[in-house]
């Protein structure tokens, strides 16, 4: 089973997503924010060398998370990012975007 501690006011509750229910985009954003806080790094620091660890932590927290990696032969960074449901996420795009090329790390370079 995959459990995640979800804040409910002051009382944390455990949510089991292994039974077919998936977190909403708002819940995903909250979970990503929680993972981000545990790292002690800024979103920019995570996206500049620590995106692999962040992606793995999120994948372990949210079942059905897919990790994607870009590998460009030109002047764009190699980067790991997440797909959860129909949205793409990384440490700088906690709200999710509909196209991975819109992630903040790429700043319209694609």
Backbone as XML, in Angstrom:
<?xml version="1.0"?>
<chain id="A" units="angstrom">
  <residue number="1" name="UNK">
    <atom name="N" x="0.831" y="-1.190" z="0.000"/>
    <atom name="CA" x="0.000" y="0.000" z="0.000"/>
    <atom name="C" x="0.867" y="1.242" z="0.000"/>
  </residue>
  <residue number="2" name="UNK">
    <atom name="N" x="0.403" y="2.279" z="-0.616"/>
    <atom name="CA" x="1.107" y="3.547" z="-0.641"/>
    <atom name="C" x="0.334" y="4.549" z="0.202"/>
  </residue>
  <residue number="3" name="UNK">
    <atom name="N" x="0.973" y="4.988" z="1.246"/>
    <atom name="CA" x="0.335" y="5.929" z="2.154"/>
    <atom name="C" x="1.059" y="7.250" z="2.102"/>
  </residue>
  <residue number="4" name="UNK">
    <atom name="N" x="0.336" y="8.305" z="2.247"/>
    <atom name="CA" x="0.941" y="9.621" z="2.322"/>
    <atom name="C" x="0.285" y="10.387" z="3.451"/>
  </residue>
  <residue number="5" name="UNK">
    <atom name="N" x="1.090" y="11.055" z="4.238"/>
    <atom name="CA" x="0.563" y="11.849" z="5.342"/>
    <atom name="C" x="0.083" y="13.182" z="4.791"/>
  </residue>
  <residue number="6" name="UNK">
    <atom name="N" x="-1.172" y="13.427" z="4.907"/>
    <atom name="CA" x="-1.789" y="14.636" z="4.349"/>
    <atom name="C" x="-2.264" y="15.518" z="5.495"/>
  </residue>
  <residue number="7" name="UNK">
    <atom name="N" x="-1.932" y="16.783" z="5.429"/>
    <atom name="CA" x="-2.355" y="17.702" z="6.474"/>
    <atom name="C" x="-3.846" y="17.996" z="6.336"/>
  </residue>
  <residue number="8" name="UNK">
    <atom name="N" x="-4.548" y="17.923" z="7.431"/>
    <atom name="CA" x="-5.974" y="18.240" z="7.474"/>
    <atom name="C" x="-6.155" y="19.176" z="8.668"/>
  </residue>
  <residue number="9" name="UNK">
    <atom name="N" x="-6.003" y="20.461" z="8.405"/>
    <atom name="CA" x="-5.988" y="21.400" z="9.522"/>
    <atom name="C" x="-4.721" y="21.137" z="10.321"/>
  </residue>
  <residue number="10" name="UNK">
    <atom name="N" x="-4.859" y="20.953" z="11.621"/>
    <atom name="CA" x="-3.706" y="20.648" z="12.463"/>
    <atom name="C" x="-3.480" y="19.148" z="12.606"/>
  </residue>
  <residue number="11" name="UNK">
    <atom name="N" x="-4.409" y="18.351" z="12.107"/>
    <atom name="CA" x="-4.314" y="16.907" z="12.290"/>
    <atom name="C" x="-3.912" y="16.204" z="11.002"/>
  </residue>
  <residue number="12" name="UNK">
    <atom name="N" x="-2.717" y="15.587" z="10.985"/>
    <atom name="CA" x="-2.344" y="14.834" z="9.787"/>
    <atom name="C" x="-3.201" y="13.579" z="9.665"/>
  </residue>
  <residue number="13" name="UNK">
    <atom name="N" x="-3.564" y="13.249" z="8.442"/>
    <atom name="CA" x="-4.303" y="12.014" z="8.203"/>
    <atom name="C" x="-3.559" y="11.220" z="7.145"/>
  </residue>
  <residue number="14" name="UNK">
    <atom name="N" x="-3.767" y="9.933" z="7.133"/>
    <atom name="CA" x="-3.142" y="9.089" z="6.128"/>
    <atom name="C" x="-4.142" y="8.812" z="5.023"/>
  </residue>
  <residue number="15" name="UNK">
    <atom name="N" x="-3.687" y="8.939" z="3.797"/>
    <atom name="CA" x="-4.538" y="8.698" z="2.639"/>
    <atom name="C" x="-3.943" y="7.531" z="1.874"/>
  </residue>
  <residue number="16" name="UNK">
    <atom name="N" x="-4.750" y="6.535" z="1.558"/>
    <atom name="CA" x="-4.299" y="5.385" z="0.792"/>
    <atom name="C" x="-4.741" y="5.560" z="-0.648"/>
  </residue>
  <residue number="17" name="UNK">
    <atom name="N" x="-3.775" y="5.775" z="-1.574"/>
    <atom name="CA" x="-4.105" y="5.940" z="-2.979"/>
    <atom name="C" x="-3.937" y="4.661" z="-3.761"/>
  </residue>
  <residue number="18" name="UNK">
    <atom name="N" x="-3.676" y="3.557" z="-3.075"/>
    <atom name="CA" x="-3.500" y="2.304" z="-3.792"/>
    <atom name="C" x="-4.844" y="1.676" z="-4.157"/>
  </residue>
  <residue number="19" name="UNK">
    <atom name="N" x="-5.920" y="2.219" z="-3.652"/>
    <atom name="CA" x="-7.248" y="1.675" z="-3.916"/>
    <atom name="C" x="-7.905" y="2.295" z="-5.134"/>
  </residue>
  <residue number="20" name="UNK">
    <atom name="N" x="-7.131" y="2.976" z="-5.965"/>
    <atom name="CA" x="-7.674" y="3.499" z="-7.208"/>
    <atom name="C" x="-8.016" y="4.976" z="-7.188"/>
  </residue>
  <residue number="21" name="UNK">
    <atom name="N" x="-7.944" y="5.611" z="-6.026"/>
    <atom name="CA" x="-8.193" y="7.044" z="-6.002"/>
    <atom name="C" x="-6.877" y="7.763" z="-6.214"/>
  </residue>
  <residue number="22" name="UNK">
    <atom name="N" x="-6.905" y="8.817" z="-6.951"/>
    <atom name="CA" x="-5.690" y="9.578" z="-7.232"/>
    <atom name="C" x="-5.815" y="10.963" z="-6.626"/>
  </residue>
  <residue number="23" name="UNK">
    <atom name="N" x="-4.695" y="11.567" z="-6.265"/>
    <atom name="CA" x="-4.763" y="12.918" z="-5.709"/>
    <atom name="C" x="-5.156" y="13.930" z="-6.780"/>
  </residue>
  <residue number="24" name="UNK">
    <atom name="N" x="-5.866" y="14.940" z="-6.362"/>
    <atom name="CA" x="-6.220" y="16.032" z="-7.271"/>
    <atom name="C" x="-4.963" y="16.866" z="-7.546"/>
  </residue>
  <residue number="25" name="UNK">
    <atom name="N" x="-4.980" y="17.702" z="-8.598"/>
    <atom name="CA" x="-3.824" y="18.581" z="-8.832"/>
    <atom name="C" x="-3.478" y="19.436" z="-7.616"/>
  </residue>
  <residue number="26" name="UNK">
    <atom name="N" x="-4.489" y="19.894" z="-6.877"/>
    <atom name="CA" x="-4.214" y="20.689" z="-5.683"/>
    <atom name="C" x="-3.506" y="19.852" z="-4.621"/>
  </residue>
  <residue number="27" name="UNK">
    <atom name="N" x="-3.938" y="18.601" z="-4.453"/>
    <atom name="CA" x="-3.270" y="17.717" z="-3.502"/>
    <atom name="C" x="-1.841" y="17.423" z="-3.945"/>
  </residue>
  <residue number="28" name="UNK">
    <atom name="N" x="-1.638" y="17.234" z="-5.251"/>
    <atom name="CA" x="-0.284" y="17.006" z="-5.770"/>
    <atom name="C" x="0.600" y="18.202" z="-5.437"/>
  </residue>
  <residue number="29" name="UNK">
    <atom name="N" x="0.097" y="19.403" z="-5.663"/>
    <atom name="CA" x="0.862" y="20.613" z="-5.358"/>
    <atom name="C" x="1.234" y="20.652" z="-3.885"/>
  </residue>
  <residue number="30" name="UNK">
    <atom name="N" x="0.301" y="20.303" z="-3.009"/>
    <atom name="CA" x="0.579" y="20.280" z="-1.575"/>
    <atom name="C" x="1.633" y="19.237" z="-1.225"/>
  </residue>
  <residue number="31" name="UNK">
    <atom name="N" x="1.550" y="18.073" z="-1.837"/>
    <atom name="CA" x="2.523" y="17.010" z="-1.583"/>
    <atom name="C" x="3.910" y="17.448" z="-2.062"/>
  </residue>
  <residue number="32" name="UNK">
    <atom name="N" x="3.964" y="18.012" z="-3.268"/>
    <atom name="CA" x="5.249" y="18.478" z="-3.791"/>
    <atom name="C" x="5.851" y="19.542" z="-2.877"/>
  </residue>
  <residue number="33" name="UNK">
    <atom name="N" x="5.014" y="20.438" z="-2.385"/>
    <atom name="CA" x="5.494" y="21.459" z="-1.455"/>
    <atom name="C" x="6.058" y="20.839" z="-0.183"/>
  </residue>
  <residue number="34" name="UNK">
    <atom name="N" x="5.407" y="19.792" z="0.306"/>
    <atom name="CA" x="5.895" y="19.088" z="1.494"/>
    <atom name="C" x="7.233" y="18.407" z="1.242"/>
  </residue>
  <residue number="35" name="UNK">
    <atom name="N" x="7.355" y="17.764" z="0.087"/>
    <atom name="CA" x="8.625" y="17.123" z="-0.266"/>
    <atom name="C" x="9.708" y="18.190" z="-0.400"/>
  </residue>
  <residue number="36" name="UNK">
    <atom name="N" x="9.375" y="19.295" z="-1.029"/>
    <atom name="CA" x="10.330" y="20.391" z="-1.202"/>
    <atom name="C" x="10.842" y="20.878" z="0.151"/>
  </residue>
  <residue number="37" name="UNK">
    <atom name="N" x="9.946" y="21.038" z="1.114"/>
    <atom name="CA" x="10.343" y="21.508" z="2.442"/>
    <atom name="C" x="11.301" y="20.535" z="3.114"/>
  </residue>
  <residue number="38" name="UNK">
    <atom name="N" x="11.095" y="19.237" z="2.921"/>
    <atom name="CA" x="11.967" y="18.256" z="3.577"/>
    <atom name="C" x="13.381" y="18.282" z="3.022"/>
  </residue>
  <residue number="39" name="UNK">
    <atom name="N" x="13.568" y="18.796" z="1.816"/>
    <atom name="CA" x="14.902" y="18.806" z="1.224"/>
    <atom name="C" x="15.790" y="19.898" z="1.807"/>
  </residue>
  <residue number="40" name="UNK">
    <atom name="N" x="15.175" y="20.985" z="2.271"/>
    <atom name="CA" x="15.953" y="22.109" z="2.762"/>
    <atom name="C" x="16.617" y="22.906" z="1.653"/>
  </residue>
  <residue number="41" name="UNK">
    <atom name="N" x="16.255" y="22.618" z="0.401"/>
    <atom name="CA" x="16.835" y="23.311" z="-0.762"/>
    <atom name="C" x="15.800" y="24.223" z="-1.392"/>
  </residue>
  <residue number="42" name="UNK">
    <atom name="N" x="16.280" y="25.187" z="-2.144"/>
    <atom name="CA" x="15.371" y="26.023" z="-2.918"/>
    <atom name="C" x="14.947" y="25.248" z="-4.167"/>
  </residue>
  <residue number="43" name="UNK">
    <atom name="N" x="13.825" y="25.613" z="-4.773"/>
    <atom name="CA" x="13.416" y="24.960" z="-6.028"/>
    <atom name="C" x="14.507" y="25.047" z="-7.103"/>
  </residue>
  <residue number="44" name="UNK">
    <atom name="N" x="15.202" y="26.174" z="-7.160"/>
    <atom name="CA" x="16.255" y="26.349" z="-8.156"/>
    <atom name="C" x="17.424" y="25.399" z="-7.890"/>
  </residue>
  <residue number="45" name="UNK">
    <atom name="N" x="17.773" y="25.215" z="-6.608"/>
    <atom name="CA" x="18.851" y="24.281" z="-6.270"/>
    <atom name="C" x="18.474" y="22.849" z="-6.643"/>
  </residue>
  <residue number="46" name="UNK">
    <atom name="N" x="17.223" y="22.489" z="-6.413"/>
    <atom name="CA" x="16.781" y="21.144" z="-6.778"/>
    <atom name="C" x="16.876" y="20.961" z="-8.284"/>
  </residue>
  <residue number="47" name="UNK">
    <atom name="N" x="16.407" y="21.945" z="-9.030"/>
    <atom name="CA" x="16.432" y="21.833" z="-10.491"/>
    <atom name="C" x="17.827" y="22.026" z="-11.074"/>
  </residue>
  <residue number="48" name="UNK">
    <atom name="N" x="18.796" y="22.337" z="-10.231"/>
    <atom name="CA" x="20.169" y="22.520" z="-10.689"/>
    <atom name="C" x="21.069" y="21.451" z="-10.069"/>
  </residue>
  <residue number="49" name="UNK">
    <atom name="N" x="20.656" y="20.181" z="-10.228"/>
    <atom name="CA" x="21.524" y="19.104" z="-9.774"/>
    <atom name="C" x="20.905" y="18.116" z="-8.807"/>
  </residue>
  <residue number="50" name="UNK">
    <atom name="N" x="19.751" y="18.424" z="-8.253"/>
    <atom name="CA" x="19.125" y="17.519" z="-7.293"/>
    <atom name="C" x="17.748" y="17.040" z="-7.740"/>
  </residue>
  <residue number="51" name="UNK">
    <atom name="N" x="17.426" y="17.206" z="-9.025"/>
    <atom name="CA" x="16.091" y="16.849" z="-9.498"/>
    <atom name="C" x="15.849" y="15.340" z="-9.432"/>
  </residue>
  <residue number="52" name="UNK">
    <atom name="N" x="16.912" y="14.534" z="-9.514"/>
    <atom name="CA" x="16.736" y="13.077" z="-9.454"/>
    <atom name="C" x="16.239" y="12.638" z="-8.081"/>
  </residue>
  <residue number="53" name="UNK">
    <atom name="N" x="16.838" y="13.175" z="-7.033"/>
    <atom name="CA" x="16.426" y="12.834" z="-5.673"/>
    <atom name="C" x="15.001" y="13.311" z="-5.392"/>
  </residue>
  <residue number="54" name="UNK">
    <atom name="N" x="14.692" y="14.532" z="-5.813"/>
    <atom name="CA" x="13.347" y="15.088" z="-5.638"/>
    <atom name="C" x="12.316" y="14.221" z="-6.360"/>
  </residue>
  <residue number="55" name="UNK">
    <atom name="N" x="12.612" y="13.850" z="-7.596"/>
    <atom name="CA" x="11.684" y="13.036" z="-8.389"/>
    <atom name="C" x="11.429" y="11.690" z="-7.721"/>
  </residue>
  <residue number="56" name="UNK">
    <atom name="N" x="12.462" y="11.065" z="-7.207"/>
    <atom name="CA" x="12.306" y="9.768" z="-6.533"/>
    <atom name="C" x="11.468" y="9.898" z="-5.263"/>
  </residue>
  <residue number="57" name="UNK">
    <atom name="N" x="11.686" y="10.968" z="-4.503"/>
    <atom name="CA" x="10.898" y="11.184" z="-3.287"/>
    <atom name="C" x="9.422" y="11.348" z="-3.613"/>
  </residue>
  <residue number="58" name="UNK">
    <atom name="N" x="9.138" y="12.099" z="-4.661"/>
    <atom name="CA" x="7.743" y="12.300" z="-5.055"/>
    <atom name="C" x="7.152" y="10.987" z="-5.553"/>
  </residue>
  <residue number="59" name="UNK">
    <atom name="N" x="7.896" y="10.253" z="-6.362"/>
    <atom name="CA" x="7.395" y="8.973" z="-6.883"/>
    <atom name="C" x="7.055" y="8.020" z="-5.744"/>
  </residue>
  <residue number="60" name="UNK">
    <atom name="N" x="7.851" y="8.045" z="-4.696"/>
    <atom name="CA" x="7.583" y="7.187" z="-3.539"/>
    <atom name="C" x="6.371" y="7.658" z="-2.741"/>
  </residue>
  <residue number="61" name="UNK">
    <atom name="N" x="5.970" y="8.902" z="-2.905"/>
    <atom name="CA" x="4.834" y="9.462" z="-2.173"/>
    <atom name="C" x="3.521" y="9.366" z="-2.935"/>
  </residue>
  <residue number="62" name="UNK">
    <atom name="N" x="3.594" y="9.371" z="-4.269"/>
    <atom name="CA" x="2.380" y="9.403" z="-5.081"/>
    <atom name="C" x="2.415" y="8.259" z="-6.092"/>
  </residue>
  <residue number="63" name="UNK">
    <atom name="N" x="1.598" y="7.237" z="-5.882"/>
    <atom name="CA" x="1.545" y="6.150" z="-6.855"/>
    <atom name="C" x="1.106" y="6.659" z="-8.223"/>
  </residue>
  <residue number="64" name="UNK">
    <atom name="N" x="1.629" y="6.049" z="-9.259"/>
    <atom name="CA" x="1.257" y="6.443" z="-10.609"/>
    <atom name="C" x="2.059" y="7.606" z="-11.144"/>
  </residue>
  <residue number="65" name="UNK">
    <atom name="N" x="3.095" y="8.020" z="-10.407"/>
    <atom name="CA" x="3.971" y="9.096" z="-10.856"/>
    <atom name="C" x="4.958" y="8.537" z="-11.867"/>
  </residue>
  <residue number="66" name="UNK">
    <atom name="N" x="5.098" y="9.230" z="-12.977"/>
    <atom name="CA" x="6.088" y="8.862" z="-13.986"/>
    <atom name="C" x="7.219" y="9.869" z="-13.952"/>
  </residue>
  <residue number="67" name="UNK">
    <atom name="N" x="8.450" y="9.377" z="-14.037"/>
    <atom name="CA" x="9.620" y="10.249" z="-14.092"/>
    <atom name="C" x="10.125" y="10.259" z="-15.525"/>
  </residue>
  <residue number="68" name="UNK">
    <atom name="N" x="10.312" y="11.453" z="-16.063"/>
    <atom name="CA" x="10.845" y="11.635" z="-17.411"/>
    <atom name="C" x="12.192" y="12.336" z="-17.314"/>
  </residue>
  <residue number="69" name="UNK">
    <atom name="N" x="13.065" y="12.067" z="-18.280"/>
    <atom name="CA" x="14.362" y="12.725" z="-18.322"/>
    <atom name="C" x="14.595" y="13.298" z="-19.707"/>
  </residue>
  <residue number="70" name="UNK">
    <atom name="N" x="15.010" y="14.544" z="-19.736"/>
    <atom name="CA" x="15.406" y="15.152" z="-20.999"/>
    <atom name="C" x="16.911" y="14.995" z="-21.135"/>
  </residue>
  <residue number="71" name="UNK">
    <atom name="N" x="17.358" y="14.824" z="-22.328"/>
    <atom name="CA" x="18.785" y="14.717" z="-22.599"/>
    <atom name="C" x="19.036" y="15.393" z="-23.922"/>
  </residue>
  <residue number="72" name="UNK">
    <atom name="N" x="19.435" y="16.628" z="-23.855"/>
    <atom name="CA" x="19.604" y="17.420" z="-25.053"/>
    <atom name="C" x="21.069" y="17.483" z="-25.445"/>
  </residue>
  <residue number="73" name="UNK">
    <atom name="N" x="21.318" y="17.477" z="-26.705"/>
    <atom name="CA" x="22.687" y="17.589" z="-27.196"/>
    <atom name="C" x="23.055" y="19.046" z="-27.479"/>
  </residue>
  <residue number="74" name="UNK">
    <atom name="N" x="22.182" y="19.961" z="-27.101"/>
    <atom name="CA" x="22.492" y="21.379" z="-27.274"/>
    <atom name="C" x="22.420" y="22.060" z="-25.915"/>
  </residue>
  <residue number="75" name="UNK">
    <atom name="N" x="22.382" y="23.339" z="-25.859"/>
    <atom name="CA" x="22.612" y="24.093" z="-24.625"/>
    <atom name="C" x="21.425" y="24.178" z="-23.676"/>
  </residue>
  <residue number="76" name="UNK">
    <atom name="N" x="20.743" y="23.096" z="-23.471"/>
    <atom name="CA" x="19.685" y="23.046" z="-22.463"/>
    <atom name="C" x="20.060" y="21.979" z="-21.448"/>
  </residue>
  <residue number="77" name="UNK">
    <atom name="N" x="19.660" y="22.166" z="-20.209"/>
    <atom name="CA" x="20.071" y="21.219" z="-19.175"/>
    <atom name="C" x="19.343" y="19.874" z="-19.285"/>
  </residue>
  <residue number="78" name="UNK">
    <atom name="N" x="20.066" y="18.801" z="-18.941"/>
    <atom name="CA" x="19.410" y="17.516" z="-18.732"/>
    <atom name="C" x="18.600" y="17.664" z="-17.451"/>
  </residue>
  <residue number="79" name="UNK">
    <atom name="N" x="17.392" y="17.148" z="-17.451"/>
    <atom name="CA" x="16.502" y="17.413" z="-16.321"/>
    <atom name="C" x="15.533" y="16.253" z="-16.137"/>
  </residue>
  <residue number="80" name="UNK">
    <atom name="N" x="15.260" y="15.901" z="-14.882"/>
    <atom name="CA" x="14.219" y="14.940" z="-14.547"/>
    <atom name="C" x="12.995" y="15.715" z="-14.082"/>
  </residue>
  <residue number="81" name="UNK">
    <atom name="N" x="11.842" y="15.315" z="-14.598"/>
    <atom name="CA" x="10.594" y="15.944" z="-14.175"/>
    <atom name="C" x="9.534" y="14.864" z="-14.075"/>
  </residue>
  <residue number="82" name="UNK">
    <atom name="N" x="8.372" y="15.226" z="-13.580"/>
    <atom name="CA" x="7.326" y="14.269" z="-13.231"/>
    <atom name="C" x="6.079" y="14.463" z="-14.072"/>
  </residue>
  <residue number="83" name="UNK">
    <atom name="N" x="5.395" y="13.362" z="-14.317"/>
    <atom name="CA" x="4.046" y="13.438" z="-14.878"/>
    <atom name="C" x="3.123" y="12.725" z="-13.910"/>
  </residue>
  <residue number="84" name="UNK">
    <atom name="N" x="2.142" y="13.464" z="-13.441"/>
    <atom name="CA" x="1.154" y="12.928" z="-12.510"/>
    <atom name="C" x="-0.199" y="13.306" z="-13.081"/>
  </residue>
  <residue number="85" name="UNK">
    <atom name="N" x="-0.976" y="12.313" z="-13.439"/>
    <atom name="CA" x="-2.225" y="12.589" z="-14.134"/>
    <atom name="C" x="-1.915" y="13.177" z="-15.487"/>
  </residue>
  <residue number="86" name="UNK">
    <atom name="N" x="-2.532" y="14.300" z="-15.800"/>
    <atom name="CA" x="-2.318" y="14.953" z="-17.097"/>
    <atom name="C" x="-1.369" y="16.142" z="-17.030"/>
  </residue>
  <residue number="87" name="UNK">
    <atom name="N" x="-0.700" y="16.331" z="-15.884"/>
    <atom name="CA" x="0.159" y="17.502" z="-15.724"/>
    <atom name="C" x="1.609" y="17.099" z="-15.477"/>
  </residue>
  <residue number="88" name="UNK">
    <atom name="N" x="2.505" y="18.017" z="-15.813"/>
    <atom name="CA" x="3.936" y="17.835" z="-15.601"/>
    <atom name="C" x="4.388" y="18.760" z="-14.479"/>
  </residue>
  <residue number="89" name="UNK">
    <atom name="N" x="5.310" y="18.259" z="-13.647"/>
    <atom name="CA" x="5.747" y="18.989" z="-12.464"/>
    <atom name="C" x="7.258" y="18.885" z="-12.304"/>
  </residue>
  <residue number="90" name="UNK">
    <atom name="N" x="7.828" y="19.875" z="-11.638"/>
    <atom name="CA" x="9.164" y="19.786" z="-11.082"/>
    <atom name="C" x="9.210" y="20.746" z="-9.901"/>
  </residue>
  <residue number="91" name="UNK">
    <atom name="N" x="10.378" y="20.925" z="-9.319"/>
    <atom name="CA" x="10.478" y="21.728" z="-8.097"/>
    <atom name="C" x="10.100" y="23.190" z="-8.306"/>
  </residue>
  <residue number="92" name="UNK">
    <atom name="N" x="10.246" y="23.697" z="-9.521"/>
    <atom name="CA" x="9.891" y="25.085" z="-9.802"/>
    <atom name="C" x="8.495" y="25.230" z="-10.396"/>
  </residue>
  <residue number="93" name="UNK">
    <atom name="N" x="7.849" y="24.130" z="-10.673"/>
    <atom name="CA" x="6.505" y="24.154" z="-11.270"/>
    <atom name="C" x="5.571" y="23.278" z="-10.441"/>
  </residue>
  <residue number="94" name="UNK">
    <atom name="N" x="5.382" y="23.665" z="-9.190"/>
    <atom name="CA" x="4.581" y="22.861" z="-8.264"/>
    <atom name="C" x="3.108" y="22.833" z="-8.626"/>
  </residue>
  <residue number="95" name="UNK">
    <atom name="N" x="2.652" y="23.809" z="-9.409"/>
    <atom name="CA" x="1.253" y="23.855" z="-9.813"/>
    <atom name="C" x="0.951" y="22.991" z="-11.028"/>
  </residue>
  <residue number="96" name="UNK">
    <atom name="N" x="1.990" y="22.478" z="-11.656"/>
    <atom name="CA" x="1.802" y="21.641" z="-12.840"/>
    <atom name="C" x="1.574" y="22.449" z="-14.097"/>
  </residue>
  <residue number="97" name="UNK">
    <atom name="N" x="2.013" y="21.903" z="-15.215"/>
    <atom name="CA" x="1.809" y="22.519" z="-16.532"/>
    <atom name="C" x="1.319" y="21.435" z="-17.488"/>
  </residue>
  <residue number="98" name="UNK">
    <atom name="N" x="0.625" y="21.845" z="-18.533"/>
    <atom name="CA" x="0.035" y="20.873" z="-19.451"/>
    <atom name="C" x="1.024" y="20.332" z="-20.478"/>
  </residue>
  <residue number="99" name="UNK">
    <atom name="N" x="2.156" y="21.001" z="-20.650"/>
    <atom name="CA" x="3.180" y="20.572" z="-21.600"/>
    <atom name="C" x="4.532" y="20.701" z="-20.906"/>
  </residue>
  <residue number="100" name="UNK">
    <atom name="N" x="5.344" y="19.641" z="-20.924"/>
    <atom name="CA" x="6.613" y="19.677" z="-20.203"/>
    <atom name="C" x="7.525" y="20.800" z="-20.686"/>
  </residue>
  <residue number="101" name="UNK">
    <atom name="N" x="7.359" y="21.242" z="-21.909"/>
    <atom name="CA" x="8.191" y="22.325" z="-22.435"/>
    <atom name="C" x="7.882" y="23.657" z="-21.749"/>
  </residue>
  <residue number="102" name="UNK">
    <atom name="N" x="6.778" y="23.705" z="-20.988"/>
    <atom name="CA" x="6.396" y="24.925" z="-20.271"/>
    <atom name="C" x="6.974" y="24.965" z="-18.846"/>
  </residue>
  <residue number="103" name="UNK">
    <atom name="N" x="7.714" y="23.942" z="-18.443"/>
    <atom name="CA" x="8.326" y="23.951" z="-17.121"/>
    <atom name="C" x="9.240" y="25.176" z="-16.998"/>
  </residue>
  <residue number="104" name="UNK">
    <atom name="N" x="9.251" y="25.780" z="-15.825"/>
    <atom name="CA" x="10.019" y="27.012" z="-15.620"/>
    <atom name="C" x="11.493" y="26.874" z="-15.979"/>
  </residue>
  <residue number="105" name="UNK">
    <atom name="N" x="12.055" y="25.701" z="-15.784"/>
    <atom name="CA" x="13.488" y="25.517" z="-16.037"/>
    <atom name="C" x="13.862" y="25.814" z="-17.481"/>
  </residue>
  <residue number="106" name="UNK">
    <atom name="N" x="12.912" y="25.664" z="-18.398"/>
    <atom name="CA" x="13.219" y="25.878" z="-19.809"/>
    <atom name="C" x="12.958" y="27.312" z="-20.278"/>
  </residue>
  <residue number="107" name="UNK">
    <atom name="N" x="12.276" y="28.111" z="-19.474"/>
    <atom name="CA" x="12.083" y="29.539" z="-19.767"/>
    <atom name="C" x="11.788" y="29.831" z="-21.225"/>
  </residue>
  <residue number="108" name="UNK">
    <atom name="N" x="10.924" y="29.066" z="-21.842"/>
    <atom name="CA" x="10.531" y="29.325" z="-23.221"/>
    <atom name="C" x="11.631" y="29.052" z="-24.237"/>
  </residue>
  <residue number="109" name="UNK">
    <atom name="N" x="12.649" y="28.281" z="-23.862"/>
    <atom name="CA" x="13.754" y="27.988" z="-24.767"/>
    <atom name="C" x="13.412" y="26.910" z="-25.797"/>
  </residue>
  <residue number="110" name="UNK">
    <atom name="N" x="12.296" y="26.229" z="-25.593"/>
    <atom name="CA" x="11.918" y="25.155" z="-26.507"/>
    <atom name="C" x="10.796" y="25.581" z="-27.416"/>
  </residue>
</chain>
